[in-house]
Amino acid sequence: MAKTTFETLKDLTPQELGAKGRELRQELFHLRIQQATARLEKSHRMRQIRKEIAHCETRLSQLRLAHKAKNV
């Protein structure tokens, strides 16, 4: 899976961001399983995925705040 930049996340809807976050969390889970069984080859990928999850969560938070401000 290619690395996701924050700029590409700006075009996604909240539903797409949620789905991407779930997908990334699933991948992180599988990497942790590989790490526990000593089969992990790309340990740097775990850090990348955590950062990508944070980007998704940040963008979701921004969208929620914008929506909340618009409705007030």
N, C-alpha and C positions, 0 to 999 in steps of 0.2 A: 504494500500500500504506500502510495506517495505521501510525502509530508504535506500537511495542510498548513497554509498560511492564514493569518488572521484576515487578510484582504479577501480571500476567497469565501470566508465565512460570512462576510457582510451581505452577500447576495442570497443567503439561505433563509428560509422561513423558520419560525420557531419549531414547527413539526420536524423539518429536515435537520435542524440543529440537535433536537432531542434524539432523533434516530442515529445521527452521527455519533453523538455522545455514547449511546448504548453500544454501538458497534465498536467504538474505541475501548470502552470498558471491557467488552467481551474479549477483544484482542489482548488487552493487558492481563486479564485473568488467565488466558492461555499461556502467555509468556511467564507468568508467575508459576504456573504448573510446570512448565519446562525448566524454570530455574530450580524449583524444588527437587526435580528429578535429575538435575545436572545435565540437561540436554539443551540448555539455552546457548545459542551461538552468537546472537546479536544483543548483547546486554544493553547497548546504548539505545536500542529501540524502546525499552521501557521508559526511559527518561523522555524521549520524544513523544510517546503516547500520553504520558502524564501532562506534558505541556499542551498538547493538542486538546485534551479534555478540558484543561483550564481555559483555553481559548474559546471553546464551545460554551462553557459555563459563563464566561465573561460576556460573550455576545448575547446569550440568552438573558442575562441580567440587564444588559443595556436595553434590549428590546422591551423587557418588562417595565423598566423605569420610564421609557419613552411612551409606552402605552398608558401607563398610570398617569403620567403628566398630561397626556392628551385628554384623558377622561375627567380630569379634575377641573 
